[in-house]
Amino acid sequence: MRPAVIAPALALAALLAAPAAAQVHVTWLWHLEQPIYWPAPDATGVRYERAWESLQAKAQGAAHPENDLDEIFGKADRVDAYQGRLKSTVQALLGYPEAGAQVSYSGGLAENIASLGAHGSLGYGAGWNSAIKEAQAWSTSQGTPRLDVVVFPFHHALLPLVDARVVRMEIATYKALYGDIWDAARMSKGIFPSEMAFSERIIPALVAEGLEWAIVSNSHISRACADYPWVAGSGGDNIPPPNLADALNPAQADYNRVSIDRGVSPANAYPYAYRPHRARYVDPATGDAASIVVVPAAQSESWRDGYACYGLDDGVEYAATSEAAHPILVVLAHDGDNAFGGGFTYYNDCVPALAGAAASRGWVPSTIAGYLHDHPVAADDVVHVEDGAWVNADGDFGAPSFLNWNWPLMGASGVDIPGGWAEDERNFAVITAATNWVVSADDAVGPVDPAHVVDPHRGGGALAQAWHFLLGGLNSGYMYYGKALDMELKPVVASNAAIARARTALDGVAADATGPTVFVPQRYPDNPGALNFGPLYGYQQKVLPPDLWVWTFAYDRSGMGAVTLRYRVDADGRNDPATDVNEVYGGGAGVGPWVAVAMNKRVFPKGNVTNDPEIDSAILPDEIADEYWVKVAGLASVLVDYYVEATDAGGQVTRSAIQHVWIGDGVGAAAPSDGRVEPSAPCRDDVITVRGDRAGWLHWGVNDWTRPDEGLWPEGSVEFSDGKAVETPLTPCGDAFCAALGPLGGAVATLDFVFRYGDGTWDNNGGQDWHVPIAATCAAPGEDASSGDADAGTSDAATEPDAVGADASEVVGGDTADDPGGHKSGGCAGSGPLGAGAWLTLAALLLLALRRRTAPTGSRG
């Protein structure tokens, strides 16, 4: 493994000296979005209200929506951005043969603007879409659109958190709308997922709808690299270290780290996370694989481009690493109707200036479709993309759990899976129930034409209306803004309308042929038995016990039967990308048998059980899913595959996707040592060989970074200045550099180590160090120490509702001026537990506290 090297930010003067031959492609994605602000039936009862209908209803005394639609849609910059400004900006790029941009224009926004334009309201006209269509017709030198209107989830649903059939309908309805408002002959093959939220689980739905590429956050490619240099606090990720189950991408030599004033400084591998690859998903039932090209959006650079004129000066750090066959592609993706990035100066001055600056350096203003035309991605160029959204959402920072839209169940003293409540989760419980009603109706009397779902006045009857209202309640902004105004009512009124129409569609249908609907299983904590950090953990580094809490919502209109968690333990602790045995229910060599654990049922409350006066609960849901949860204890230092199986009263079965989690040992242990240690599972009597990459020192301690007794020090070892470790010289051993330790004896339970190399760099296993358990007893000669009962250590599944997170040990160490490698690798030099820039972390805490108390004035992409 090569150590992670963080390149420092360079000044603009250095950028101007960059070699002209360095090939970098640059393009933009502007995200335009406004939701359906009141997804309840309009005066016709057939469809939901659009902006014009809501304005008229409010003028006649209606209480909802509470949003100020005149102010939201009447802003001059938005009136321009939603109509003609993008054409003018792209026109300024026509002097560059490959230049252009992408725009995601949500279906909800299009419906709202069309309704206003039809009445000449707030500055919109009947030809509101004509300028974008004209720019869409212009071609690059490759024949691709200069302005590529990408496919988008119609109602801004957070795709990784909704049912797979809902994902498809969100895309199918946008495609049905496309020909009405854009040039259908120029329909994009790409998608910008809402909030840039991506999970490999959604790949089959995207591919089934004819999509070929998806924009993803480059942070979630980088965080899946084996040597990812995680740092706590605003000087780093501000979310937990990647779970080691996600560390599937190869180690990379170089990372940059660019701070943004959102309170986060993501690190990204270059050129690896700055060029397109493929991601794949394996159907767990059939073993069939689907793949899609993933186009990384540059997270920090995108933020900077959206908040000031930007010269892409950060690009010099990676420009020279670009390769002619697979050049770097910098995608600057951000809101195009908010903040600086939605204004006249940005579109009129900054974008053309950046294109000119790029061209002057020999870089290429491009489009994604044009780039992929010239540089197709090979079928075997496959990467893993960690779950998560873009890094700039308040209090989320790209959390793999989609935290800001999916805050977990909370009690009076913190996370409470058995008995807690959260407004986001109540919304998903409501949506889960409504989804089951609608897909049941679709199975019974469908299918339905997506064009009828877009506008049920065209036909489709009650089924089209049921889908129409269900989708209208999915906008992620409702969860993003949480308690503000009437946000908590919007999913409820839409779901109630959807269920009522699904009941009508099902009238006379006796049999229920549809299985339960199961919300994507959630887990707590992010890293069981290992290090956690971020908003959910009070921005403190905490090693939590090796207990895995799994919970979900499940619902069936005919009633529920048993709900079961099934899990299995991987034999070697590594999900080998060369095989699919971890991805399929059938398993195979290298994974253990499934262990079944009954999940506890809790009737989930419909109302505001916290009595929080900020939450509007004047309208209650007609139906809501129940919660099912379980705590699995007794596992440690293992890779676990798991899924939820739900059965309805009629025997129909639904199985969720297989998910993976590394469970540590409760003292912060990392994954197996990846060949660093021989023997791989040492005992007290073994001489242990530790392998580094080059000359330097093995920096080591025992029992969670305690200084070992001097009798255990090999010759040449010296005590390190912090008194917690010693350093032993690494000497040549074949193609590596090694140190021999031990026997360590019975007093040592764990060997902890990192490497300090002679060139001044440290390798700390991507920020988590190495922690190798030392067995207290050794196997007899010829005996396999791992032999025995195949289920041993995997069936101690407890279901008691313990207080989650109780007695968690806090680990607040970090890099110090004397220890740049850092035990536990948290923070920056001399910065204490939160790292450098602690004031930014405090600002992030304040943002988190306010996130559900700020009334929105428009969309939040």
ZAMARGU-4260 file (C-alpha; in steps of 0.2 Angstrom, whole numbers, plus 5000, padded with zeros to 4 digits):
<rodrens>
0) 5000/5000/5000 | 5007/5017/4996 | 5005/5030/5009 | 4992/5044/5006 | 5001/5060/5001
5) 4990/5076/5003 | 4996/5090/4991 | 4995/5107/4997 | 4984/5120/4989 | 4994/5131/4977
10) 4993/5149/4973 | 4986/5156/4956 | 5003/5161/4951 | 5009/5143/4952 | 4994/5138/4941
15) 4999/5150/4928 | 5015/5141/4927 | 5007/5124/4924 | 5013/5115/4909 | 5002/5118/4894
20) 5002/5100/4889 | 4993/5094/4904 | 4976/5089/4897 | 4961/5093/4908 | 4943/5094/4902
25) 4931/5106/4911 | 4912/5108/4911 | 4897/5113/4921 | 4881/5106/4928 | 4868/5119/4933
30) 4854/5112/4944 | 4837/5121/4943 | 4823/5116/4955 | 4807/5121/4963 | 4796/5108/4971
35) 4777/5106/4971 | 4773/5117/4986 | 4756/5110/4989 | 4755/5092/4982 | 4737/5090/4988
40) 4722/5089/4975 | 4719/5105/4965 | 4701/5111/4962 | 4698/5097/4949 | 4703/5084/4961
45) 4713/5075/4947 | 4730/5082/4950 | 4740/5092/4963 | 4742/5111/4963 | 4756/5119/4953
50) 4762/5136/4957 | 4748/5146/4948 | 4735/5135/4956 | 4743/5138/4973 | 4744/5157/4971
55) 4725/5157/4966 | 4720/5147/4981 | 4730/5158/4993 | 4722/5173/4986 | 4705/5165/4990
60) 4711/5162/5008 | 4718/5145/5008 | 4730/5141/5022 | 4743/5131/5012 | 4756/5132/5006
65) 4764/5143/5018 | 4778/5147/5007 | 4779/5164/4999 | 4778/5159/4981 | 4778/5177/4974
70) 4795/5179/4982 | 4802/5162/4977 | 4797/5163/4959 | 4798/5182/4957 | 4816/5184/4960
75) 4823/5192/4945 | 4838/5181/4944 | 4827/5165/4945 | 4815/5172/4931 | 4831/5174/4920
80) 4839/5157/4925 | 4823/5148/4922 | 4820/5155/4905 | 4834/5163/4894 | 4850/5166/4904
85) 4857/5148/4901 | 4856/5151/4882 | 4866/5167/4883 | 4879/5159/4894 | 4882/5144/4882
90) 4882/5156/4867 | 4897/5164/4875 | 4906/5147/4874 | 4903/5144/4856 | 4921/5149/4851
95) 4927/5133/4859 | 4923/5118/4848 | 4919/5106/4862 | 4912/5118/4875 | 4895/5117/4883
100) 4886/5114/4899 | 4873/5102/4907 | 4857/5108/4916 | 4845/5098/4927 | 4828/5106/4926
105) 4817/5097/4938 | 4799/5091/4933 | 4792/5100/4947 | 4800/5116/4942 | 4795/5114/4924
110) 4776/5111/4929 | 4777/5127/4940 | 4785/5138/4927 | 4773/5131/4913 | 4758/5135/4924
115) 4764/5153/4928 | 4769/5156/4909 | 4752/5151/4903 | 4745/5165/4913 | 4759/5178/4910
120) 4763/5178/4929 | 4778/5184/4938 | 4788/5188/4922 | 4786/5171/4914 | 4779/5168/4897
125) 4771/5155/4886 | 4788/5152/4878 | 4798/5150/4894 | 4807/5135/4887 | 4811/5141/4870
130) 4829/5148/4874 | 4834/5132/4882 | 4828/5122/4867 | 4837/5133/4855 | 4854/5130/4865
135) 4850/5112/4866 | 4850/5111/4847 | 4867/5119/4845 | 4881/5105/4843 | 4899/5103/4849
140) 4912/5097/4837 | 4907/5079/4842 | 4889/5082/4838 | 4883/5082/4856 | 4872/5096/4863
145) 4880/5112/4868 | 4867/5112/4882 | 4863/5095/4888 | 4846/5094/4897 | 4850/5079/4907
150) 4837/5067/4914 | 4831/5070/4932 | 4820/5062/4945 | 4804/5071/4941 | 4799/5077/4958
155) 4817/5078/4966 | 4815/5061/4975 | 4831/5055/4985 | 4833/5040/4974 | 4843/5029/4986
160) 4829/5030/4999 | 4814/5026/4989 | 4807/5009/4982 | 4815/5003/4965 | 4799/5004/4956
165) 4797/5022/4962 | 4814/5026/4955 | 4809/5020/4938 | 4793/5030/4938 | 4802/5046/4943
170) 4813/5044/4928 | 4799/5037/4916 | 4788/5052/4920 | 4802/5064/4917 | 4806/5056/4900
175) 4787/5057/4896 | 4788/5076/4900 | 4804/5078/4890 | 4796/5078/4873 | 4783/5091/4879
180) 4795/5104/4884 | 4812/5100/4877 | 4819/5092/4861 | 4815/5073/4862 | 4827/5069/4848
185) 4841/5077/4859 | 4836/5068/4875 | 4851/5065/4886 | 4858/5048/4891 | 4864/5055/4907
190) 4856/5059/4924 | 4859/5070/4938 | 4852/5062/4954 | 4843/5074/4966 | 4856/5080/4979
195) 4869/5070/4969 | 4863/5056/4980 | 4869/5039/4974 | 4869/5021/4979 | 4874/5007/4968
200) 4857/5000/4972 | 4848/5011/4960 | 4859/5006/4945 | 4847/4993/4938 | 4833/5005/4938
205) 4843/5018/4929 | 4849/5006/4916 | 4832/4999/4913 | 4826/5017/4909 | 4840/5018/4895
210) 4852/5029/4905 | 4871/5027/4901 | 4879/5038/4914 | 4876/5047/4931 | 4884/5061/4939
215) 4891/5056/4957 | 4901/5065/4970 | 4919/5061/4968 | 4921/5061/4987 | 4912/5044/4987
220) 4924/5037/4975 | 4939/5043/4985 | 4932/5038/5002 | 4930/5020/4995 | 4949/5019/4992
225) 4959/5008/5003 | 4971/5022/5009 | 4958/5036/5011 | 4966/5049/5022 | 4952/5053/5034
230) 4953/5068/5045 | 4940/5073/5058 | 4933/5090/5059 | 4931/5105/5047 | 4949/5102/5041
235) 4943/5085/5035 | 4926/5076/5031 | 4916/5081/5046 | 4908/5063/5045 | 4913/5046/5051
240) 4928/5037/5043 | 4922/5026/5028 | 4916/5009/5035 | 4929/4997/5030 | 4916/4987/5020
245) 4917/5001/5007 | 4936/5001/5006 | 4935/4992/4989 | 4945/5004/4978 | 4964/5002/4976
250) 4975/5013/4986 | 4980/5029/4977 | 4996/5039/4978 | 4990/5057/4978 | 4975/5066/4986
255) 4971/5084/4987 | 4961/5093/5001 | 4951/5108/4997 | 4942/5117/5011 | 4925/5125/5008
260) 4916/5137/5019 | 4902/5124/5023 | 4913/5117/5036 | 4921/5103/5027 | 4937/5099/5018
265) 4935/5083/5007 | 4950/5074/5001 | 4950/5067/4983 | 4961/5055/4974 | 4968/5062/4958
270) 4967/5058/4944 | 4957/5043/4950 | 4942/5053/4957 | 4942/5065/4943 | 4938/5054/4928
275) 4923/5043/4923 | 4923/5025/4928 | 4909/5012/4929 | 4900/5006/4944 | 4890/4990/4945
280) 4876/4981/4955 | 4873/4963/4956 | 4855/4957/4958 | 4855/4947/4974 | 4842/4935/4967
285) 4848/4931/4950 | 4867/4936/4950 | 4864/4947/4935 | 4875/4962/4935 | 4871/4980/4928
290) 4883/4994/4926 | 4883/5012/4922 | 4896/5025/4919 | 4899/5036/4934 | 4905/5054/4931
295) 4913/5062/4946 | 4908/5079/4950 | 4922/5089/4959 | 4915/5093/4976 | 4925/5107/4983
300) 4929/5115/4966 | 4910/5115/4962 | 4906/5124/4979 | 4919/5137/4975 | 4912/5140/4957
305) 4895/5142/4964 | 4900/5156/4977 | 4913/5167/4967 | 4921/5169/4950 | 4933/5154/4950
310) 4949/5151/4940 | 4950/5133/4944 | 4967/5137/4952 | 4965/5121/4962 | 4967/5111/4946
315) 4986/5113/4945 | 4987/5100/4959 | 4981/5087/4947 | 4983/5093/4930 | 5000/5085/4927
320) 4993/5068/4932 | 4980/5068/4917 | 4982/5054/4904 | 4979/5057/4886 | 4968/5041/4885
325) 4958/5045/4900 | 4960/5063/4904 | 4954/5072/4919 | 4936/5079/4918 | 4932/5092/4931
330) 4913/5094/4932 | 4908/5109/4942 | 4890/5104/4948 | 4880/5116/4959 | 4863/5125/4960
335) 4860/5137/4946 | 4847/5147/4954 | 4853/5150/4972 | 4867/5161/4979 | 4881/5168/4968
340) 4880/5154/4956 | 4862/5159/4951 | 4866/5177/4948 | 4869/5188/4933 | 4888/5190/4936
345) 4891/5172/4938 | 4882/5167/4921 | 4887/5183/4911 | 4905/5185/4917 | 4912/5171/4928
350) 4908/5156/4916 | 4915/5163/4900 | 4931/5169/4910 | 4934/5152/4917 | 4932/5144/4900
355) 4945/5157/4893 | 4957/5154/4907 | 4956/5135/4905 | 4959/5136/4886 | 4974/5148/4889
360) 4982/5134/4899 | 4979/5121/4886 | 4964/5114/4895 | 4948/5109/4886 | 4930/5117/4889
365) 4919/5102/4886 | 4903/5093/4889 | 4901/5076/4897 | 4893/5068/4882 | 4907/5075/4871
370) 4920/5069/4883 | 4912/5051/4884 | 4911/5051/4865 | 4930/5054/4863 | 4935/5044/4879
375) 4923/5029/4881 | 4924/5020/4898 | 4930/5002/4897 | 4918/4988/4903 | 4931/4983/4916
380) 4935/5000/4923 | 4924/4997/4938 | 4925/5007/4954 | 4915/5006/4970 | 4905/5022/4975
385) 4901/5023/4993 | 4883/5028/4997 | 4880/5047/4999 | 4876/5064/4992 | 4886/5080/4988
390) 4896/5087/5003 | 4888/5104/5004 | 4871/5100/5012 | 4870/5107/5029 | 4874/5095/5043
395) 4876/5081/5031 | 4893/5083/5022 | 4890/5068/5011 | 4886/5056/5025 | 4883/5038/5018
400) 4866/5037/5028 | 4860/5053/5019 | 4859/5061/5036 | 4851/5077/5033 | 4836/5069/5024
405) 4836/5054/5035 | 4840/5059/5053 | 4838/5043/5064 | 4826/5040/5078 | 4830/5050/5093
410) 4825/5050/5111 | 4828/5062/5125 | 4846/5057/5127 | 4851/5053/5109 | 4849/5040/5096
415) 4835/5028/5102 | 4831/5014/5089 | 4818/5005/5099 | 4808/5020/5105 | 4813/5036/5096
420) 4805/5047/5084 | 4811/5059/5070 | 4801/5070/5058 | 4811/5064/5043 | 4808/5045/5048
425) 4789/5048/5051 | 4789/5055/5033 | 4797/5039/5026 | 4785/5028/5036 | 4771/5037/5028
430) 4778/5036/5011 | 4782/5017/5013 | 4764/5014/5017 | 4758/5024/5002 | 4770/5016/4990
435) 4763/4999/4995 | 4746/5004/4990 | 4751/5012/4974 | 4762/4997/4968 | 4748/4985/4973
440) 4736/4994/4962 | 4748/4995/4948 | 4751/4976/4950 | 4732/4973/4950 | 4726/4984/4936
445) 4741/4992/4928 | 4753/4996/4920 | 4750/5014/4918 | 4756/5026/4904 | 4769/5038/4912
450) 4762/5052/4902 | 4746/5049/4911 | 4755/5050/4928 | 4762/5067/4923 | 4745/5073/4919
455) 4730/5062/4924 | 4719/5073/4914 | 4725/5064/4899 | 4719/5047/4905 | 4724/5033/4916
460) 4710/5035/4929 | 4713/5032/4947 | 4729/5022/4945 | 4737/5037/4936 | 4731/5049/4949
465) 4738/5037/4963 | 4755/5037/4955 | 4754/5056/4952 | 4750/5060/4970 | 4763/5048/4977
470) 4777/5055/4967 | 4772/5073/4971 | 4775/5070/4989 | 4793/5063/4987 | 4803/5080/4986
475) 4818/5078/4996 | 4817/5097/5001 | 4802/5092/5012 | 4814/5083/5023 | 4829/5095/5020
480) 4819/5109/5028 | 4810/5098/5041 | 4800/5108/5053 | 4800/5124/5043 | 4782/5131/5039
485) 4771/5116/5033 | 4785/5105/5026 | 4779/5091/5037 | 4762/5091/5030 | 4767/5090/5011
490) 4771/5071/5011 | 4756/5068/5021 | 4743/5076/5010 | 4751/5069/4995 | 4751/5051/5002
495) 4734/5052/5008 | 4728/5057/4991 | 4738/5043/4983 | 4731/5030/4995 | 4713/5036/4992
500) 4715/5034/4973 | 4724/5017/4975 | 4709/5011/4985 | 4698/5016/4971 | 4708/5008/4958
505) 4708/4992/4968 | 4690/4992/4971 | 4683/4974/4966 | 4701/4967/4967 | 4700/4952/4979
510) 4718/4945/4980 | 4734/4954/4985 | 4748/4949/4974 | 4760/4961/4980 | 4773/4959/4994
515) 4777/4971/5008 | 4785/4987/5004 | 4801/4988/5015 | 4811/5005/5018 | 4829/5003/5014
520) 4836/4995/5030 | 4846/5008/5041 | 4860/5004/5053 | 4867/5012/5068 | 4881/5017/5071
525) 4890/5020/5055 | 4905/5010/5061 | 4900/4997/5074 | 4915/4993/5086 | 4925/5006/5078
530) 4928/5025/5076 | 4913/5037/5073 | 4912/5056/5071 | 4901/5069/5064 | 4884/5078/5067
535) 4876/5062/5074 | 4890/5060/5087 | 4892/5078/5093 | 4907/5081/5082 | 4917/5070/5094
540) 4927/5055/5090 | 4919/5040/5098 | 4923/5022/5097 | 4906/5013/5100 | 4903/4995/5105
545) 4903/4982/5092 | 4884/4981/5092 | 4874/4982/5075 | 4857/4990/5076 | 4847/4987/5061
550) 4829/4995/5058 | 4817/4998/5044 | 4799/5002/5040 | 4788/4989/5032 | 4770/4989/5027
555) 4757/4979/5017 | 4739/4983/5014 | 4734/4966/5018 | 4743/4965/5035 | 4761/4960/5040
560) 4768/4943/5045 | 4786/4940/5051 | 4800/4952/5047 | 4817/4944/5049 | 4835/4951/5048
565) 4847/4938/5040 | 4865/4941/5041 | 4881/4931/5037 | 4900/4933/5041 | 4913/4934/5028
570) 4927/4921/5030 | 4942/4932/5027 | 4934/4949/5031 | 4936/4956/5013 | 4923/4958/5000
575) 4933/4952/4985 | 4929/4963/4970 | 4934/4948/4959 | 4919/4938/4965 | 4901/4941/4968
580) 4898/4929/4982 | 4895/4943/4995 | 4882/4951/4983 | 4870/4936/4981 | 4858/4928/4992
585) 4865/4911/4987 | 4882/4915/4993 | 4896/4903/4989 | 4914/4899/4995 | 4920/4913/5007
590) 4904/4917/5015 | 4896/4909/5030 | 4878/4903/5031 | 4864/4915/5034 | 4859/4918/5052
595) 4840/4923/5055 | 4835/4935/5069 | 4817/4940/5071 | 4815/4958/5071 | 4805/4967/5085
600) 4789/4976/5079 | 4784/4993/5085 | 4768/5002/5080 | 4775/5018/5074 | 4766/5034/5079
605) 4757/5044/5066 | 4757/5060/5076 | 4770/5072/5084 | 4774/5062/5099 | 4787/5074/5104
610) 4774/5088/5105 | 4787/5099/5097 | 4777/5115/5093 | 4788/5119/5078 | 4781/5103/5069
615) 4764/5106/5060 | 4754/5090/5062 | 4737/5097/5059 | 4734/5084/5046 | 4738/5066/5050
620) 4742/5051/5038 | 4729/5039/5034 | 4741/5025/5034 | 4759/5023/5041 | 4771/5008/5041
625) 4777/5000/5057 | 4795/5000/5063 | 4805/4984/5064 | 4822/4984/5073 | 4835/4972/5081
630) 4851/4973/5089 | 4864/4960/5084 | 4878/4958/5097 | 4892/4946/5099 | 4901/4950/5083
635) 4918/4958/5082 | 4932/4961/5069 | 4921/4953/5055 | 4913/4958/5038 | 4894/4956/5038
640) 4882/4954/5024 | 4864/4957/5029 | 4846/4960/5022 | 4829/4961/5028 | 4815/4948/5023
645) 4797/4953/5026 | 4782/4942/5024 | 4764/4949/5022 | 4748/4940/5029 | 4746/4931/5013
650) 4763/4924/5012 | 4770/4936/4999 | 4789/4939/5003 | 4800/4954/5000 | 4818/4954/5002
655) 4829/4970/5003 | 4845/4973/4994 | 4861/4965/5003 | 4871/4978/5012 | 4888/4976/5020
660) 4896/4982/5036 | 4913/4980/5045 | 4911/4977/5063 | 4926/4982/5073 | 4932/4975/5090
665) 4926/4990/5101 | 4943/4997/5103 | 4944/5005/5086 | 4951/4990/5077 | 4953/4991/5058
670) 4951/4978/5045 | 4962/4963/5042 | 4980/4968/5039 | 4980/4966/5020 | 4996/4956/5020
675) 5005/4968/5032 | 5007/4955/5046 | 5013/4937/5045 | 5006/4927/5052 | 4989/4935/5048
680) 4981/4929/5064 | 4996/4929/5077 | 4995/4922/5094 | 5005/4926/5110 | 5020/4915/5106
685) 5022/4920/5088 | 5036/4931/5081 | 5027/4944/5070 | 5034/4951/5054 | 5026/4968/5049
690) 5029/4974/5031 | 5031/4992/5026 | 5033/4999/5008 | 5050/5007/5010 | 5064/5012/5022
695) 5058/5020/5038 | 5051/5015/5055 | 5037/5005/5062 | 5028/5016/5074 | 5019/5004/5086
700) 5011/5001/5103 | 5000/4989/5111 | 4983/4988/5119 | 4975/5003/5111 | 4991/5013/5109
705) 5000/5010/5126 | 5019/5009/5126 | 5025/4991/5126 | 5037/4985/5140 | 5055/4988/5135
710) 5058/4969/5135 | 5047/4968/5119 | 5057/4981/5110 | 5068/4974/5095 | 5086/4981/5094
715) 5087/4999/5088 | 5070/5003/5094 | 5067/5020/5103 | 5053/5028/5113 | 5042/5040/5103
720) 5040/5057/5111 | 5022/5055/5116 | 5026/5041/5127 | 5013/5030/5119 | 5023/5021/5106
725) 5040/5015/5101 | 5048/5016/5084 | 5058/5001/5076 | 5068/5002/5061 | 5062/4994/5045
730) 5075/4984/5036 | 5075/4976/5018 | 5065/4960/5016 | 5063/4955/4998 | 5053/4969/4989
735) 5047/4976/5006 | 5054/4983/5022 | 5051/4974/5038 | 5052/4974/5057 | 5050/4958/5068
740) 5041/4959/5084 | 5038/4946/5098 | 5033/4935/5105 | 5023/4948/5113 | 5016/4936/5127
745) 4999/4935/5136 | 4998/4953/5142 | 4996/4960/5124 | 4979/4959/5117 | 4981/4970/5102
750) 4996/4976/5092 | 4994/4994/5085 | 5005/5001/5072 | 5007/5014/5058 | 5022/5018/5047
755) 5034/5033/5047 | 5044/5033/5032 | 5061/5041/5029 | 5054/5054/5017 | 5044/5061/5031
760) 5027/5054/5026 | 5016/5043/5036 | 5005/5028/5032 | 4991/5027/5044 | 4979/5015/5035
765) 4968/5029/5028 | 4966/5037/5045 | 4962/5022/5055 | 4979/5014/5060 | 4981/4995/5060
770) 4976/4985/5075 | 4980/4967/5075 | 4972/4955/5088 | 4984/4944/5097 | 4976/4928/5102
775) 4979/4923/5120 | 4981/4904/5116 | 4990/4896/5101 | 4983/4882/5090 | 4992/4865/5092
780) 5003/4860/5078 | 4993/4855/5063 | 4977/4863/5070 | 4968/4877/5061 | 4965/4890/5073
785) 4949/4896/5064 | 4942/4878/5063 | 4926/4874/5073 | 4908/4877/5073 | 4904/4887/5057
790) 4891/4897/5067 | 4902/4900/5081 | 4902/4919/5086 | 4888/4923/5074 | 4872/4918/5083
795) 4873/4928/5098 | 4859/4940/5093 | 4852/4950/5106 | 4836/4960/5104 | 4835/4969/5121
800) 4831/4988/5119 | 4847/4994/5127 | 4851/5012/5127 | 4860/5015/5111 | 4877/5022/5112
805) 4878/5020/5131 | 4896/5019/5139 | 4904/5024/5122 | 4922/5028/5124 | 4927/5044/5117
810) 4943/5045/5108 | 4949/5063/5106 | 4967/5061/5101 | 4974/5066/5085 | 4989/5073/5075
815) 5000/5083/5085 | 5015/5094/5080 | 5027/5079/5085 | 5016/5065/5078 | 5010/5070/5060
820) 5004/5052/5058 | 4993/5052/5073 | 4986/5039/5084 | 4968/5038/5079 | 4972/5050/5065
825) 4960/5064/5070 | 4962/5082/5068 | 4976/5092/5062 | 4992/5097/5071 | 4990/5104/5088
830) 4971/5106/5086 | 4963/5096/5099 | 4949/5084/5096 | 4940/5094/5081 | 4956/5097/5071
835) 4961/5114/5063 | 4948/5126/5059 | 4937/5121/5075 | 4927/5137/5073 | 4921/5131/5056
840) 4915/5115/5065 | 4906/5126/5078 | 4898/5135/5064 | 4893/5118/5056 | 4885/5114/5073
845) 4875/5130/5073 | 4869/5126/5055 | 4864/5109/5061 | 4854/5117/5075 | 4846/5129/5064
850) 4843/5118/5049 | 4825/5114/5053 | 4821/5131/5059 | 4825/5141/5044 | 4810/5145/5032
855) 4815/5141/5014 | 4815/5155/5001 | 4817/5143/4987 | 4823/5126/4982 | 4839/5118/4990
860) 4846/5106/4976
</rodrens>
